[in-house]
Amino acid sequence: MKTFKLVSLDIVEEKNEDITQRRIKLNDGLIINREDDRGRWVVEAFVEKLYEGYFHEILTNSEELLIQVKITKKSNQPATFLAKVIDMNKIGEDMNVIFMGTMVDRQRENIEKVLKTLLDEGYQGEDLLEEFKRRGEESGS
């Protein structure tokens, strides 16, 4: 396993047929390449407790999310993951949120282009996610 410092975390969301990014303010964080046969990564974000309701709803609904992270330094290109929140823990006045996921694509522009195309084709909600995953498998991502 390899561990890296997490320096930024964005959640990619669909709002009113637009793709937006919700910046999550990090107190600290790390990302671990599990180097397992499924290519999974663990992202641990140490954040203010004000995010508790937001992440609790995602955890409860077992939602898969597109997240974009920057590793080691802010000037690095973001990496995009399809991930789920797998745990949350209160730590003093703050909390950590733990994601498990797989890297989707290294180029943000490609992800946004695919999502825009799918939205233009009328995909929404769970259908959007399934079609996104299907097309990712076809392209070998």
N, C-alpha and C positions, 0 to 999 in steps of 0.2 A: 504494500500500500504506500502511496505517496500523499503527503499532506502539504497544502498550500494555504497562504493567508487569503482570506476573502476580503476584498476591499470595496465591492459594491454589489448590490442585489436589487434587481428590478423584476416586478411581476408583470408579464404581458397580459393585458386584459382587453376584452371586447366591450366597447361602450358605444351604443347607438351606431352600430355598424362601422365604427372606427376602431383601429387597434391603438391602444394607448399603453404606456408603461407607468406603473406605480413604483416610484422609488421608495425603497425601504431604508430608513436611516439606520445604519449599523453602529453599534457600540464596538463590536468586534466580530470576528467570524473566521471559520476555516472551511476548506473544501478538501475532501479526501477522495482520491481515485482508489477505489477498492480493488482494482485490477482483477476483477472476477470474470467469469466466462460470459456474464451478461452485460459487461461494460458499465456497471453502475457506479455512481458517485454519491457521496454523502455531503450535503451542504449543511453546516451548522451556523445559524445567524443569531448572534447575541444582540437583542433589540430592547427598546423601551417597552414597558408593559402596556402602553397605549395600543399596541397592535394585537393584544390578546383576543379581542372579539373577532377581528378580521381573520386571524389564522385559526381560531377555534371553529369558525363556520366552515372554513376550507377543510380542516381535519375531519370534522363531523360528517361532511358530505363526501369524503374521500375523493375530492376533486383532483384531477390531473391539471397541472399548471405548466405554462411555458414561463421559465425564469431565465433571466440573463444575469450573468455574474462576471465580475472582473476579478482576476486572480493576481496576487502579488503587488501590482501597482496600477494606479488609476489610468495610466497611459496605455495599458494593454487593451487589445480588442476584447469585446465581451464574448463569452461562450454561452450558448443557448442550450437549455436542458428541458426535457419533458420530465416533470417531477411531481411527487406527492409529498404533502406534509405527513410525516410518520410519527412525530412526537413533539410535545411542547413541555417545557419545564420552567417554573418560576424560580428565579435566582435573585434573592433579595428584592429590590424594587424593580428589577428588570426580568427578562425571560429569554430563553433560547428557543428557537424553532429549528427542527431538524427535518430536512428534505432528503428523499432518496429519488434518484432519477438517472436518466441516460442522456448523454450529449446528443443533441439533435443535429446541429450544424454550427460551424464556427463563424459563418458570415451572417450578421444580423440582417443585411439587405435581402438575402435569399429567403430567410424566414418570413420577413415582412411581405415580400412579394408573393410567396405561396399563400400566406394568410389572406392577403388582399384578394388574390384570385379566388380563393374558396368563398370568401364573403361575397364577392361579386357574383359568384355562381349560386348564391342563396343559402349556403350552409350556415347553420347556427348551432349553438349549444353543443350537445353531445355529438350530433351529426358532424359538426365542424371538426371536433377533436378526432373522431374516427376517420374521417376522410383525410385529415392532416397526417395521421399516423400511417394510413394506407399508402398515401403518395410518398411518404418518407421511406417506407419499405421498398417501394418500386424503384426509387432512385438510389437505393443502397446506403442510405444514411443510417 
